[in-house]
Every structure is written in C-alpha cells, then in structure tokens.
C-alpha cells in the first residue's frame, strides 16, 4: 500500500531519537505499519481471486517474509516517481475526499445503510485499520450485518491476529456474527478457526462446544447442514484416539437420523468406515429420516427453483412445519426465511408471536425481538411487542426505558405510531406502580411520563406530521382513569377532562358520556349533573341522546326542581337544534333551487342560441334555393358546356398539385353511385398527403398482438415517423414493420403500431414507455383489442400505499431530474425517480422517489418535508394515491313500446355530429310521419317515403351543389 510505502521511505530522513519514549513510539509505528500491511495483503488477496489464472501464477512467490523487499521496492518507486505512482496518488486523494463526504453524511443520518457499506469498503482499501474497525463497530450497533460483511470482517481480523488476546477478540466477533442471522458458512468458519486453537488450554472442549452449537443451530438445514456434520466428523477422526472412535460413531448415528440431502452417500461412508455391522436402531432411524426427506423435498425444490427473496415459498414451508409442530425445525425455517426477507415486518411478527406463545425461552425470545427492531425499526408493532416481551421476562427497568427511547428515535411513518408506542410504555409503567401506597417513586415516574407524552405529541409529532396523532386524547383519557380509579384523585381527573373538552372534543356526545360514566363510578351526583348540563349545551352530533341520559338520571335520582330544570334545558336545546336543522335544510334547498335556476337559465340561453343559429341557416338556405333555381335553368340550356369546365378544372387541379385527383363514390337518394371530385391538400401538407396515398392500407391482424406494441402521444409534426422511430425500437429486437396512422388529409395522427419478430422484443419495447421523443413523452403499451377486452387498462405505477416511495409536490417547474436526485441521495439510495409531466412533456411540479427500503424513505420525509427548492416550499409524504373513481355504467333509456337500448350507444351526449348522414340537407327526404323519442318513426313509413321522394338528379346537378361557392 502507498501508506506503508510512504512510511518506510521516509524513515531514513528522520533523525534518530534517544530515550525510551522514542523507542516506544518507534515500536508503535512499526506495529501499525505491520497491521496496515496485513490488511493490505488481505485486500490484495481477495482482489487476486477475481483476476485471471495467469495473473495468480505471477503472484505465487509473494509471502509474508518478503516485507523488506516490498519496502525496498516501494522506496525505490518513491525515489523515482513515474506515471503509475502519480495515478495512484490521484486515486488515493479521490478516495480520501469520498471518505470525508461519507463520514459527514453519516453524521447527519446515521441510519444510511449503503453509506456505511461504502465507507467500510473505502477505508479497507486505504488500509486504515482503526477506522475500519470503528466503522464496522458503529454499523453493527445499528444494523445486523449480512453474511458477506461478517465473513469479510472476520477474515481481516484473523489475518491480523498475533497472540492469544487477538484470538479471544476473534472469538467474540464470531459470537456476535452467529447472533445476527442463521448462517451455516459462518458456523463452519467458526468451527475451523477454533480447531487452530486446540493447543491452548481448554482448546479441545472449545472446538467441540462450537461444533455442537453449530449442529443445534444449522444441523437440521436440509441443504447446508451436511457441511457442518462432515467437518465435525473429520475433526473427531483426525484425533485418532481409541476413546474418540465412539464419538465418531455417535456423530454418524445422529446425522443419519436427520433428513438431509445426500443421506445415501453418508450412509455408504458409514458402512465403509465402520468395522462392525450397523445396528438395527440406526437402520430404523435412517429409514425414517429418508421418509421424512421425501415429505420435505417438494418445499426444498420449490426454494431451489424460485428466485430470491422467495417469500411465498418460505411462507408455504413455514405453514407445513407449523402443522408438524417440531420447534427446532420451525425455528430453523423462520431463520432461513429471514435471511432473505429481513425487511418484511409481518414475517418478524409471526416469528416472535410463535416464540412468545410456544417456546417462551427468555434468551431466544429477546434475541429475536432485538433483531426484529434492528431490521425494521420503522414498524411500531415490533417495538411494542419487544417492550411487552421484555416486561414479560423480567428485564431490568433501565434496559426497558432505554429500549423505549430508541423506539422514539426510530423514525415512524405515521403520527398514530407514536401514540401507540407511548401507550404501551405508559401501560408498562402503570403495572409497576403499587397503588396501595399513597405515594411512591413509580407513581411519580408514571405521572411525569404522562406529562412528557402529552408534550412530545404536541411538539415533536405535531411539528413533523401537522397532527398530534391523538385527536380523541386517548393518552389523556388513560391518565384520567388512572387518577380516578387507582389514585382516587377525581380533582386531577376532572382537570384532565376539562383539557380534553377544550381540544375540540366538546361537540361529541360519546366524549361527554365517557366523562359522565367516570363521574358516576368515582365521583358524585352533583358533578354528574353538571357534566350532563354542559353536554346538553355543547353536543352537536347526537344532542337527543345526551338529553335522554340527563332526563333518565333526574327521573331516577333528582328532585322536582332538578327535573324542571332538566326539562327546560333539554326542550330549549332541542328546539334550538331543530331550528338550526330547519335553517340548514332551507339553505340547502335554496342552493338546490339556485342550481336549478342556473341550469334552466343555461338551457334557455342554449335554446336562444340554437334558434338564432337555425334562423341564420334558414335564411342561408333560402338564398341557396334561389341560386339553385338560376343554376338549374342555366344548366338545362347548356348542359354540355357545363361538363367541359368541370373536367377542365379537374385537370388543372391535378397538374397544379402533381397528384392524381382522388375520386370518391357516394350513393344518391335513388341508390346510384355518384362520382365526386375531392379538393387537393394544401401545400404545407402535400408531402404527408403523398406519403399517405402511396402507402397501402394494411388491415390490423389481431393474431400478431403479442409481437406488436402501440405507440402514442407522438408529435403531430413528426416527418417520416417510420424512419425516425425504427432506430429507437431496433434496440429491442428485429422490427418487422412500423405502421404510422394518418388522417384522410394525410396528417400524421401521433400514433403508430410497431410489429416485432419475437414476443420478447415486444416485451422489452414496453420499457421505452415515457421516453422523450422530440420534446414529448412517448407512450408505449401492449397492443390489445379493447372491443374484446373493454376493461383493459395500462397503468404501470402502483395505486396503493408504498412505504418505500415518496410523493413530492410543489416543485418548481425548472427543477430537473438530476437536481432533485442529488437532493434525495443525501438521505438514502434512490432506486428510481420520476418527474410527473403532462402529455406534452411539460412538468407538473410533482415527483415520485423510490428508496431502497422504508427506513430511508421515512428519514427522507423527516429531512425534506418543508424544504425550499428555488424559492418553492415542497411537501414530502409517503406515496399513497387516492382511489380512482370507477365510472358508472350507462343508463338504459327506452321509448314507449321500443326495445331496451343503452343510452351510451350514441356516446355520453347522445348522437354526435360525426354520426350524422353525409348526404346534403338539400337532398334529404323529410317524412311527415311522427317520430318516437330517440327511435324510428312509429308506424309504417314506406308509403310516405315513396310519396315524398325527391326527383332524380344527374351527375352535373349533384356536382353543382357541391362546387357552388
């Protein structure tokens, strides 16, 4: 390492110091240098595992005895610096800056898991031994470490262990490692390392103790327990003493009685190793274990075939083990599931519930609860169960209080979570008090904690969530009940209830009745009557019920004067309430009437506009009729001359546009086909029109929907969509065809179909959804026939509560994704960030940020809510979109005597303009027969239509009607 090289290179330049202090400093410097070299070699050794075989062969000659040569090489390299050294110094400086940044970030948010991991990696790379130890120690106090992190830490410490004290330190690390998760590899490493200390005092007993505990912990593991059994047997066989042979026999027999993979090979090995025939009881146990193995195999194979975290498979396995009821196997399968699902609170709750109700072993139960809150600190249910378990097993009060303080700093997601944890802790404190004494230390602590709870909810929680989380004042009610029932202090209870009522609860009848019941049980009649009188005056939700309770009490206990007062107050109050209700009803009726009047006024205005429009159309129709008569006379005289200019105009238009004139056919009133000339497109759309006309129409093949995607929200101004879109989609696979959709005028309509050769290419193309194309987000969705699947919706984002995702509002429109990501990175690992835009790609000031876990998300809410970004105050909350309203089914409206026809048949507003006949009004036939509402004419209409049939017209007459300006 550069650190070691630099220190060794600078030694000759330092003047020698005399005295014992100088020698001690020199010894310490040498020891530190040795430790850094050892750690550097450990890092280099792990890095060498990833290199090519040829590189490994070149490094085989390096050993610990080559330290002087390395120092010499480092010194010579420093005396003649080259490009490699300058590059390495630059990289080292970059690492130091990154280390400082990570340390500063952890000082702000110590619960950033990824920050801890990255800091340990960089410190280890730089060879900073003490800092690496401190960083690992700090992380292990906050989080349970994974198997990989523990093995890396253990390997580093083992490589630097020099004497017996260092070995004891490694043993302590192993003990901490095996408590975090069930890890067969750590137990195997522990057993093998303990074998190295067999020469020390009590070494043999230590090795056997480690292996026995390993068998108890992971010996039942179906797939990984075999390695522990084999290592233990090999150790006992290696001792080669006659007295140890029976120990090996015992290990074989114990292993063969447990269902494990490769049992047949173990049995064959036992037969070969044993000189005597295998006893019958061992054979019977072996056969029974084989039968059990067949029952367990489906669940083990399901785990092997599934991908991590395999929660559903583990849940099924747990259900199976719970039915069998073997505590050891149930504990093992829970531990195996938690290795891959350590951030699933429900799994921890189920595991701890089983231990609390079934095993009830103190150390085991408390260990699991402690690990649960370290893995999921944001879940209040785990903290509550932990406090109850500690109380149940008689843990010291100081430890329980410290655990509660840790819970308050865990960062819960909801305000109600804080109310729940306070309630659990206050219940615990209440159970500690001996209320037979008038005053005690425990009672004073309980009252102090009630006061602190109210202050905490009012200040800390309300400031963070804009609510206290306890609108019904449940904690204050609990305190009042304790004072009244257990302390006989009704004066304090009444003060608390007065405070409860002043916090907006005086209008609720149930709150007054709760107070009344408390007075009835522990107070006196006078205060009961006073409370009910106040309730009659203040209650607004159910005043009749409160009045009835007051009258019932006076009927039972009151005097005539009390009864008269109660009758007067209740009648006055109910009269006032009825008057208020009548006023509210009148006001509501007035609002409804105003709305109806507005609707009638709007209807009248629309009718007037419609009449005016109709009048204009009638005037225009009369003028057109006069012109039509003149044209008809002119046409009868010179019909042949009229056809020639028409043809001449068609030829000129064709030559001017450069496109063959489009011909359309339409049936006239007699049913014949009439050829109509269509005017050419405008100049700015000639290119699109020619492209549209040249492109052959391709019918959509629904059998290719699986290899086709629908692309929409493209810019209408896009020229040659097929040419521009093909490079984007060819990245996903071979594109067979791109079919852009054009209007009748040749304008691109902003959507197209992309057909691939393979299904997987179409699935991969869906990932291009929301990709920006010419300033607009492109929408890519599966090609689905909605006539066959009317309920099909494509919405790629979740609409339910996601505790690891944040919703941010109030962002400035100029805020970019990169700027927001830099802000969010300071509070955790950002997996995804999405700025919400409209269909045109313009930002809406909203964003969704997905973190790696719920803990990081909750920390980000606390730090970012109310933050100012470019003079905009943003709001940050856990993502919980409101439920979308399901559209109601269309009403069915029928005419008298007509069949049931859905109203939605013609759209939401009836028959649309686009559904009208394209026949000119001048040619439409009018029938005198009455029309049914929303239906055809009642009675036969054939005769009347024949009688009123318009005279037949020639092609020239029809053309004149269309071409008249």
N, C-alpha and C positions, 0 to 999 in steps of 0.2 A: 504493500500500500504506500501511497505517497506520504502519508503521515509518518509511517515508520521510517521510510527512506529519508525524509527530511530531517527527522530527529537524529538518525545515525550520521548523516552527512554533516550536520552542524556540530557534532561532538568535538572534533579536533580544534575548532576555533574557540571553544570555551576554555578559559583559564582554569587550571586545577585549583580546587578549594581545599583548604586544610581543615581538620577537625572532624568530630563525629557527626555533626549536623550535615556537613557536606556529603559524607558517606551515606547517611540515611536518605538524603534527597536523591543521591545517585542511584541507590538501590530501588527506591520507589519509581524513579524514571525508567529503570531497566525493567522492572516488573510490569509497568504499564505498557512499555514497548512490546514485551513478550505477549501480553494479553491481546494487544491490537494485532500482532502478527498472527496469533492463533485464530482470532476471529476472522482476519482477512483470509487465512488459509481455508477456513470453513466456508466462507462465501465463495472463494475461488473453486473449491471442490464441488460445491453444488452447481456452480456455473459450468464446470467442466463436464458434468453429466449430460448437459444439453448439446455439447459440441459433437463433431464428427469423430469416428473412431481413430482416424489418423492423428487428429489433434491430441487425443488422450495418450497415444503412444509416445508422443514427444514430451509429455509431462511426467512420465512414469519415474524418471530419475530424480524428481524433486522430493526431498524428505525434510523432516524437522532439523536434521543435522546440517542442512545447507543454509542455516540462518546467516552465518557470516558471509557466505558467498552472495547471498541476496543483498545484504547490506552493502557489500563492496560494489556490486553491480549498480545498486541504487545511487551510491556515492559517485561512481564514475558517470552515471547517467546525469546526475545533477551538475557535475562539473562541466559537462559538455551538453548543454541542453539542445534538444532537437525539436522537430515538429511534433512528435508524439507527446513529449512532455508538456509542450505548450497547450496542446489539445486537452491533455488530461487535467492540467491546471484550470483551464476554462470550464471543463465539465465539473470539477470539484467546486469551483466558485458558484456555478449554477446550482449545484446540489445544496450548498450552504444557504443560498438565498431561499430555496424552496423549503428547507428545513425551518428557517426563521418564519416563513409565511405560515407553515402548518402549525408551528407552536403558537403563533399569535391567534390563529383561527380556533385552536383548541382552548385557548384561554377564554375565548368568547363563548364557545359552545363545546363543552367537554363531552357531549353525547354524540359527536360526529364520528361514526364507526369507521368510515373509509379514511378519514383524516388520520386516525390512529394507525391504521394499517400502512398507509403511505409513509408516515413519519418513521415507523419502525423499519421499513424497507430502506429508506434513505440513510438512516443512522447506521444501520447494519452494513450498508455499502461503504460508508465512510470509516467504519471501524471504530465508532465511538461507543466503547463497551459500557461505560457507566450510564450514558444517556440512553442506550438501547435497553438496559435493564430497567431504568426508571420509566421509560415509555411503555415497556411491556407490563410493568407492575401497575401502572396507572390504568392501562386499558383493561387488565384482568380484574381490577376492582370494580369497573363499571359494566363490563360485558363478560359473558362466558366466551372463552376463546374456542375457535374451531380446532379440529384435529390437526390440520396443517400448521396452524400458528403454534400450537403446543409442541409438535414434533420439531419444528424449526428452532424454537426456544430451547428445548431440551438438548438437541444436538449441539447447539452453540455452547451451552453450559458444560456438557460432557466433554467437548473438545478442549475446554479450558480448565477442567478440574485437575488440581495438582495433588491435593492431600486428602486426608480423611474429612476435614471440615468442609471442603468443597463437595465431597461425596454426599455428606449429610444434606447440604443445600440442594443438590440434585434430587435426593430422595424427597425432600419437601416439595419441590416442583412437581415431581411425579404424583404425589398425593393430591396436590391441587388440580392437576390435569385430569385425573380419573374421576373427579367430582363434577366436572362441567357436563360432560356427555358420556354415554356408553361408547367407548372407542376401543375395539379389540386390538388395533395396532399400537395404541399407547400402552395397554396392558402387556402386550408382547415385548415391547421395548423396555418396559419396566422390569419384567422378569429377566430378560437377557442382561440388562445393566446390573441387576442385583447379583447375578452369578459372578460378575467381576469382583465383588467384594466378599466372596466366600472365605477368603483367607483371614479376614478380620474377625474380631470377637463377635460371636453370635451370627456370623455370616450365613451358615447353613440354615439356621432357623429363619433368618430374614428372607432367604430365597424361597423356602417352602411357604412361608406366610404370604409372600407376594403372589405366588402361583395359585395358592388355594383361594385367595381373594379374587384373583382373575377368573378362576373357574366359577366362583359364586356369582360373579358379575356378568361374564360373557360366555361361560362354558355351555350354555344352552342355545347359543346363537347357531341357527341352522347352517349357515353358510361360512361363517368366520370363526366359529368356536373350535373347529378342528385344529387350527394352528396352535392354540393355547395348550390343548391336550398333548399334542405331539412335542412341543417344546418342554413341557413338564416331564414327560416320559424320557425324553433324551437326556435331560439333566439327571434324573434318577439313575438311568442306565450308565451314565458316564462315571458315576461314583465307584461302581464296580466293587461293591462290598456284598458279602453274602447276606448280611442283615437287610440290605436295601432291595433285594430281589422281591421280597413280599410287597414292598412299596410299589414296584413297577406292576406286579400282578394286580394290585388294588386299583391303580390308575387305569389299566386296561379294562377291568371289570366295570368301573364307574363310567368310563367313556362309552362302552358298548351298551349300557343301559339307557343311554340318552339318544333320541332321534337326531342324527346329524347326517349331513351329506357325506358320501364316500364311506359309509359304515362297513360295507363289504370289504374294502381294502384294509380297514383297521382290524376287522375280524381275521382276515387272512394273515396279517402281520402278527397278530397274537398267536395264532396257531403255529406259525413258523418259529416264533420266539420261545414259546412255552415248551418245556420238555415233557410235561405231563399232559394228559388229556384234559380238555376244557370241562369244568364241572357242569352238571346239568342245570343248576340255578342260573349260571351265567348264560347258557344257551337259551333258557326260557326268557331271561331279561332281554337278550339280544333280539329274539323273535318278536317280543312285544314292542321293542323300540322300532323295529322295521315296520310293524303295522302302524304305529303312530306316525312314522315318517311318511307313509302313503297318504295319511289324512292331511298332513301339513304341506305336502308338495304343491297342491294347486295354489295355495296362497303364496308360497315362496316363488313359484314360477310366475305368478302374476306380478310380483315385485320385480323379478328379473326382466320381464318383458316391458314393463311400464317405464316411463321417463320420470325423473325427479320433478317435483317432490313426492309424487305417488301417494297423496293424501287419501284418496278414495280407497286405494288398495290396502293401505295401512288400517283405515277405519274398518274395512271388512275383516281383516286379520284380527283386529282387537275384539270385534264382536264375537268371532269364533273362539278366541281364547277366554273371553268372559263367560261363555257358555260352559266351557270345560271347567274353569274355576281354579286352575293351578296358579297360586300367587306369584311364584317365581317367573313363570312364563309370561304372565300378564304384565309384570313389571318390565320384563325384557322387551316385549313388543312395544310397549309405550315408549321406552327409551330409544328403541330403534327408530320409531316414527318421529320422535322429537329431534333426532339428529338432522333430518331433512326438513322438518316443519317446525323449527324452533320459534318462528314468529306467528304461529297460529294460536291465539289465546284460548279458543274453545278446546283444543287438544290438551293444553295445560290444565284447564279447569276440570276436564273429565278425568285426567290422571290424578290430580290432587283430591278430587272427590272420592275416587276409589280408595286412595290411601287413607283418607280421613275416616271413611266408614268401614273399611275392611281390615287393613293391616294395623293401623294405629301405632306404628313404631315411631317413636319420637324423632330420632336422628334422621330416619329416612323421610318422614313426612316434612319436617322442617327444611331438609335439604332440597326437596323437590319444590316446595313453595318459594324458597330463596332463589332457586334457578329460574322459576317461572317469572318472577317480577324483574329479574335481571334481563331476561329475554324480551319480555313485553311490558316495559314499565308504564306504558300509556293506558293499560287496561285496569280500571279501578276494581273490577271484580277479583282480580288476582291479589291485589293488595289487601282487600277486605278479607279474603279467605286466609291470607297469610297472617294477619293480625289475630283472627279467630283461632287459627291453629297454634300460634304462639301462646295465647291465653289458655287454650285447652291443655297444652303440655307443660304449663307452669314455667314459662320463660320469665327471666327477671324483668321487672318493670322498666328499668333503664333501657334494656335492649328493645322492648316493645315501643317505648317512646321514641327511640332513635329510628326505628323502622317506620313509624308514623311520619316523622319529619322527612325521611327520604321519600315517602309517598307524596307528600305535599310538593316536593320539588321535581316530581317525575314528569310533569307536563301533561295533564289530562286534556282530552279534546273537548269536553263539554263542561259547562258550569255545574250541572247536576252531579257530575262525578265527584266534585269537591264536597258537595253536601253529603253524598253517600259515605265518603271516607271519614268525614268528620263525625257523622252519626255513629259509625262503627266504633271509632275510638272513644267517643263520649259514652257509649253503652259499656265499653270495657272499663272505663274509669268509674262509672256508676256501680258496676258489680264489685269493685274493690272497696267501696265505702261500707262501713258498719254504721247503719243509721240508728242503731240503739244508743249511740253516743250523741250528745248534743253538738259536739264539735270535734273534728278530727283533721289530721293533715290531708287525708284522702279527700274529704269533703271540700276542703278549701281548694285543693287542686282541681276538683271537678268543676266548682264554680268559676275558677279562673279560666279553665279551658272553655267553658260555655261562653264566657265573655270574649275570649280570644277568637273563638269560632265565628261569632257574630261580626267582630271587627274584620276578620280575614275575608269573610264572604262579602262584606260591604266595600272593602278597599281593594284587596288583591283581585278577587274573582270578578267583581263588578267592573273594575277598570279594564280587565282583559276581555271579557265577553259582553260588556254592556248590560249585564244582568247578574243578579246575585245567585241565581240557580235555585233559590228557595222562596218563591213568591208566596207560598202558604205559610211561611215561617215555621217549618216543621221542627227545626232545632230549638226555636224559642218555645214552641209548644211542649217539647220534651222537657225543657228546663222548668217550665211552669208546673208540669205534672210531678216532676221530682220534688220541687219545693212544696207542693200542696200535699202530696200523698206520703212522701217519705220523710220530709223535714217538718211537716205541719206548719209551714210558713205561708199562709194564704195571702199575707200582705205582699210578699215578693211575687207570688203567682199573679195577683191582680195587677201589679205594676207591669209585669211581662205581658199580660193580655191587653192592657191599655196600649202598650207599644205595638203589639200585633195589629190592633184595630187601626192605629194611626198610619199603618203602612199600606193602606188601600184595601183592607180586608173587611171593613165595617159594612159594606154593601152586600155581603154574602150571608145568607141565613145559616148555612152549616157552621160557619165560624162562631156565630153567636150561640148557637145551640151547643157547640163543643165547650164554650166557656160556661154556659148555663149548667151543663152536666157536671163540670168540675166544681162549681159552686154548690150544686145540690149534694155532691158527695162529700165535700170537705169544707164548705162554707156555711152560710146561714141563709134564712129565707129573705132577709132584707136585701142582701146583695144579689140574690137570685131575681127578686122583683125588679131591682134597679137595672140589672143586666138585660132583662126582657123588655123593660120600658125603652131602654136605649136601642135595643134591637128593632122594636116596632118603628121607631123614628128613622132608623138608618138603612134597614134592609130594603133592597130594590129588586132582588131576583124572585124571592118567594115570600112576600110580606104576609100572605094569608096563613102560611104555616106558622110563622112566629106569633101572629096574633092568636092562633088557636092554642099554642103552647101556653101563652100568658093567661088566657081565659081558663084553661084547664087547671093551671096552678091556683088561680084565685078561687075557682069553684071548689077546690079541694082544701085549701089552707087559708084563704083570705077572708077578711071581714066584708060586710056590706059596702063600706066605704071604699075598700080596695077593689071590690067588684065594680062599683060605679065608675071609679077612675079608669079601670081597665077597659070597660065598655066604651067610655067616652073616647079614650085614646085610640082604641082599635077602630071604632067607627070613623073617627076623624081621619085616621091614616088611610084606611081602605077607601074612604070617599075621595081623598086626595089622589090616591093611586089610580082609582078608576077614572078620575078626571084627567090625569096625566095620560092614561092609556087612550082615552077618547080623543084627546088633543093629538096624540101621536097618530092615531088612526085617521083622524081628519086631515092631518098634514100629509100622511101617506096617500090618502085618497085624492087630495088636491094635487099632489105631484103626479099621480097617475092620470088625473084629468088633464093637467097641463101637457103631459106627454101625448095624450090622445089628441088634444087640440093641435099640438105641433105636428103630429102625424097627419091630421086632417088638413092642416094648412099646407104641408108639403104636398099632399095628394092633390089639393086644389091648384097649387102652383104648377104641378106637373100636368094637370089636365088643361090648364090655360095654355101652357107652352105647346102641348100636343095639338090643341085646337088651332093655335096660331100657325103651327107648322103645317097642319093639314090644310089650312086656308091658303097658305102660300103655295102648297103643292097643287091645290085645285086651280088656282089662278094660272100657274105654270102649265098645267095640263090643258086648260082652255086655249092658251096661246099655242101650245104644241099641236092641238087639234086643228086650229085654223091653218097653221103652216102645213100640216099633213094633207089637208084638202087641196091646198095650192100645189103641193108637190105631186099629189096623185093626178091632178089634171095635166100637169106638165109631163108626168111620166106616161100617161096614156097616149099623148100625142107623139112623143119622141122617145119611145121605149128603147129602140135600138141604139139611139145616140147616148142614152144613159149608161148602158152597159160598157161602152168603149172607154169613157173617162174612168170608170171604176177599175177596169182592168189596167188602164194606164197608170193610175195611182199605185196599184199593187206592184207593178214593175218598177216604178221609181223608188218606192219604199224599199223594195228588195235590193235594188242596186245601191241605194244610199247606205243601207245597213250592212251589206255584204253577207246576209244570212237569208236563206230561203224562207219565204213567208210561211208562218205557221197556219195551218188550216184546222179548224175545229168544226165538229158537226153537232147540231142540236136539233131536237125534234120540235117541229112547229105544232100548232094546235091540231092539225089533221093527222099527225103521227109521222109525217115525212121528214127525212133528214135534210137540213139546210146547211150549206157550207158558208162559214163566216170567216172573214179576214180578221186577224189579231194584230194590233199595232205592234211594231218592233220595240225592244227595250231601249232605255235611254243610253246615251253614250258612255256614262261612267260605269254602266253595268253590262256593257257589251261583252267584255271578257268573261264574266261569270255566266252570262246567258249562253254564250257559245260553248263554254265548258259543260254547262248543264245539258244542252241539246245534243252535244257529241257523246255524252256518257249514256250508255244503255241502261234502261231500268232493270234492276235486279230484284226479284221477289225475295223477301226475307225467308230464309229456311230455318224453321224453329228447331230442327234436329241438330243444328250447329250452335245452339245457345251455350252449350258447355265450353266451347272454344272461342266464344265471342264475348266482347265487353262493349258496354255502351258508354260513350264519351260525350259529355255535355258541358255547358257553360263556357264554350269556346268563343273567342271574339268573332263577331259577325263580319268584321273587316278582314279576316284572315284570307289571304290569297293562296290558292292551291293547297288546301288543307291536307290532302293526302301526302304531298311532298314534304310538308313541314312536320307532320305527325309520325311519319314512318320511322325516322331515326330514334324518336323517343321510345317507341314500342318495340323496335327490333332488339333492344337490350334485353327484353324479357323472353324472346324466342322468335322463331321464324313467323313472319306476318304473311298470311295468305292474301288478305285483301283489306283495304280501308275504304268504307263506303260513306262519304260525306253526304249529307242531306241538304238539298237546295229547294227553294220555293219555286213557284211557277214562273216567276220573273227571273230566275237564275241567281237569286241571292242566297248566300250560304246561311243556313238557319242555326248555326252554332252547335251542332251535334253530329255525331257520326257513329258508325259501327266498325270495330276493329276485329277481324277474324284471324285467329292463330291456327297453327297446325296441330298443337298439342294442348291438352287441358291445363297442364302445369304452367304453361306460358300465360294462359288467361288468368290463372290464379295469381301469378307473380305480377301481372299488369295491374291488378287491383291495388297494389302498393303505391302506384303512381297517383292515387287519388289525392286531390288538393295540390298537385304540383302546379307551380305558376307557369303559365304559357301566355306570353305577350301581355303581361300585367294582370291576368285574371287566373283565379284558381280553377284548374281543370278537374271536373268531377268524373271519376271512373267507377262504374258499378257493373254488377253482373247483368247479362242480357236475359231478362225474364219477361215472358208474355203475361202482362198484367190482366188480360182478359181471362186467362186460366188461373192466375194467382192474384186476385184483386187485393188481398191483404198484404202482399209483399212490400216490405219497406227496407230501404238500405240506410242504416244509421250506424256508423262504425264505432261510435262512442257510447260508453255506459251511461244509463239514465238513473242509476241507483247510487246510494251512498258509497263513496270510495275514500277511506280514511287516509290513504297514502297520496291522495291527489288534492291539489289546492285550486280554488277558483278565485281569480284576481279580477277586480273591477276598478274602474276609474283611472285606467292607464292613459297617458297622453297618446294621441294618435301617431305622434312622431317616434314613439318608443319602438325600437327594433327587437327582434328575437334575440340577437346576440347581447344587447344591453340588459334585457330582462334576465337572460340566462346567467350573466355574470353576477347579478344581484342575488339570484336564487342559489347559486353554487355555494355561497358563503354559509348556508345553513344545512347542506347535505348534498347527496349525489342526485343530480337531476337526470332521470331516465328519459323524460320526454317533456317538451314544452310546445304548446300550440297557441298561437295568437289567433283569435276569432276574427274572421273577416266576412264581409258580405259577398254576394255573388260577383261583384265587380272587383274583388280583391282589396277593398278599402278596409282598414282596421276599424273595429268597433269599440276599442278600449277595453277589451276583455281578453283573458288568457287562462289556460289550464296548465298547471305544472305538476308533473308526476314525479314523486320522490321514490327512493328505494324501499322505504318502509314507513310505517305510521309514526314512529318516533321522530324521524326527521321532519315529516310533514307538520306534526304538532309544534315542534320547535320553530319551524319557519313561520307558522301562524303567529306565534307569540312575538317574534322579532320583526315581521314585515307588516303586520296589520297597522294601518295608520301611517305608514312610511310615505314620505314625499318624494316623488319622481318627476322632475322637470315641472315643479310648481303644482303638480297634481297629487292629492292625497288619495292613496289607493286603499281599497278594502280587500282583505285576505280572509278566506274561510275555507273549511273543508268542503270538498265538492259533494253537493247533494242536490242535483237538479230537481225542480218540481215536476210532479207527474203531468204528463201531457193529457189533454182532454180528448177523449175518444169521440169522434164525430157521431152524431145521432143518425139513425137510419132514416132514409127519406120517407116522408109521409105518403100515404096512399089516398088519393082523392078520386072519387068516382062521380060520374054524372048519373042522373036517374035513368035506370034501365040499361046503363052501359057497364061493360065488364070492369073489374078492378085493374087499374093501370097505375103504376108508380109515378108520383109527381116528378121524381128525379129523371124521368125518361127524357125530358127536354132540357135538363140542366137545372141549376138552382133557381133560375128566374124564368122558367118556362121555355117556350120555344125561342131559340136565339135567332138573331138576324142571319147568321150563316146557314140556318136550316130552311130559309125561305126559298121558294121556287125561283129559278134564274130566268124564268120567262118574263119578258117586259110586261109592265102593267097594261099597256095598250092592247096587248094580245090576250090578257087573262079573261076567262069566261066568268061571268057573275051569275050566280043562281039565286033565284028568288025564294028558294026553299029555306025554312028556318034552320038555324044551326044550333046544335046542342053544345052546352058549355064544355070546352076542352075536348070536343069529339066531333064526329062527322054529322052531316045533316040527318035529321030524323025523317024517316020515310024514304020512299024511292026517289032517286034523283036522276035516273037515266033519261026519262022522257023530257024533263025540263032542260037538261044539258043539251039534248039534241035540238030542242026547240030554240034555244038561245045560242046556238053555235055560231061563231063569228065567220064571216066569209073568208074563203081561202085566199091566200096571198102568194104572189110569185116571189122568186129569189130577189128580184130587184126591189120589190116593195119592202121586203124584210131588211135588205141592206140599207135602204134609205132611212129606215127607222133607227138603225144603229149608228150610221155615219153622219146623221144630221147634227150640226153644231149650233 
